[in-house]
């Protein structure tokens, strides 16, 4: 009898944003959904987030930004993943992100943006439906 491999998620707070309640709630919620979650903590350098995702062998990177720097920070996580041939890692984002910024972020490789009030179940379902298992 084979046991299905758990979905591995890395939750990160790029940049100088010091508000992590939402990221912590998401991490706990995704654990409750049966996923293995790694939380990198506050004030992470985008390139280090990508490096951690590769080293940990995650399926998903969840980025949270409330500082308004998402258009700069989120693509800086995706770029090193692509350079390393890790396009199969699903990258999602959340936080206070204006609707008009979402098309730009998606163009830069962010699969989906989840705003305030999105349920954990909705995020977990999105992850399950969109990950590429290695």
C-alpha positions as CSV (number, residue, x, y, z in Angstrom):
1,X,0.0,0.0,0.0
2,X,1.6,3.3,-1.1
3,X,1.2,6.5,0.8
4,X,0.7,9.6,-1.3
5,X,3.4,12.2,-1.0
6,X,2.3,15.3,0.9
7,X,2.2,18.6,-1.0
8,X,5.2,20.7,0.2
9,X,4.7,24.4,0.5
10,X,7.1,27.2,1.3
11,X,5.5,30.3,2.8
12,X,7.6,33.4,2.6
13,X,7.5,37.2,3.4
14,X,9.9,38.9,0.9
15,X,11.2,42.4,1.6
16,X,10.9,44.5,4.6
17,X,7.2,43.9,5.4
18,X,6.9,43.1,9.1
19,X,3.3,41.9,9.2
20,X,3.1,38.1,9.1
21,X,-0.2,37.2,10.8
22,X,-1.8,36.2,7.4
23,X,1.2,34.1,6.4
24,X,1.2,32.3,9.7
25,X,-2.6,31.7,9.5
26,X,-2.1,30.3,5.9
27,X,0.8,28.1,7.0
28,X,-1.3,26.6,9.8
29,X,-4.4,26.3,7.6
30,X,-2.5,24.5,4.9
31,X,-1.0,22.1,7.5
32,X,-4.6,21.4,8.5
33,X,-5.3,20.6,4.9
34,X,-2.7,17.9,5.0
35,X,0.2,19.8,3.4
36,X,3.7,20.0,4.7
37,X,4.5,23.7,5.3
38,X,7.8,25.5,5.7
39,X,7.6,29.1,6.9
40,X,10.8,31.1,6.3
41,X,9.9,34.1,8.5
42,X,9.9,37.8,8.0
43,X,12.1,40.0,5.9
44,X,13.4,37.5,3.4
45,X,15.5,38.3,0.3
46,X,13.6,37.1,-2.8
47,X,16.6,35.2,-4.2
48,X,17.1,33.4,-0.9
49,X,13.4,32.4,-1.0
50,X,14.0,30.8,-4.4
51,X,17.1,29.1,-3.1
52,X,15.2,27.7,-0.1
53,X,12.4,26.4,-2.4
54,X,14.9,24.5,-4.5
55,X,16.8,23.1,-1.6
56,X,13.6,22.0,0.2
57,X,12.1,20.4,-2.9
58,X,8.8,22.2,-2.5
59,X,5.9,22.0,-4.9
60,X,4.6,25.5,-4.1
61,X,5.9,28.9,-3.0
62,X,3.4,31.1,-1.3
63,X,4.5,34.8,-1.1
64,X,2.8,37.4,1.1
65,X,3.3,41.1,0.8
66,X,1.5,44.0,2.5
67,X,4.1,46.6,1.9
68,X,3.2,47.5,-1.7
69,X,6.5,46.2,-3.1
70,X,4.9,43.0,-4.7
71,X,5.6,44.1,-8.3
72,X,9.3,44.2,-7.5
73,X,9.6,41.4,-5.0
74,X,7.4,38.6,-6.4
75,X,9.1,38.5,-9.9
76,X,12.5,38.4,-8.1
77,X,11.5,35.0,-6.6
78,X,10.3,33.6,-9.9
79,X,13.3,34.6,-12.0
80,X,15.9,32.4,-10.1
81,X,13.5,29.5,-10.1
82,X,13.2,29.7,-13.9
83,X,17.0,30.1,-14.3
84,X,17.4,26.9,-12.3
85,X,14.9,25.0,-14.5
86,X,12.4,24.9,-11.7
87,X,9.4,26.3,-13.6
88,X,7.3,23.4,-12.2
89,X,7.2,25.0,-8.8
90,X,3.9,26.7,-8.5
91,X,4.2,30.3,-7.2
92,X,1.2,32.0,-5.7
93,X,0.9,35.4,-3.9
94,X,-1.3,37.1,-1.4
95,X,-1.7,40.2,0.6
96,X,-2.9,43.7,-0.1
97,X,-2.5,43.7,-3.9
98,X,-4.5,46.1,-6.1
99,X,-6.5,44.4,-8.8
100,X,-4.7,46.4,-11.5
101,X,-1.4,44.8,-10.5
102,X,-2.6,41.2,-10.9
103,X,-2.2,40.9,-14.7
104,X,1.5,42.1,-14.4
105,X,2.2,39.6,-11.7
106,X,0.7,36.8,-13.7
107,X,2.7,37.8,-16.7
108,X,5.8,37.5,-14.5
109,X,5.0,34.0,-13.5
110,X,2.8,34.3,-10.4
111,X,0.1,31.7,-10.9
112,X,-2.6,33.3,-8.8
113,X,-3.1,36.1,-6.3
114,X,-5.3,35.6,-3.2
115,X,-6.6,38.7,-1.4
116,X,-7.9,39.2,2.1
117,X,-10.8,37.1,3.0
118,X,-9.9,34.2,0.7
119,X,-10.6,30.9,2.5
120,X,-7.9,28.4,3.3
121,X,-9.9,25.8,1.5
122,X,-10.0,27.8,-1.7
123,X,-6.2,28.3,-1.6
124,X,-5.6,24.6,-0.8
125,X,-8.0,23.5,-3.6
126,X,-6.2,25.8,-6.0
127,X,-2.8,24.3,-5.0
128,X,-4.0,20.7,-5.4
129,X,-5.5,21.5,-8.8
130,X,-2.5,23.3,-10.2
131,X,0.7,21.7,-8.8
132,X,3.0,19.8,-11.1
133,X,4.2,16.7,-9.1
134,X,7.8,15.7,-9.7
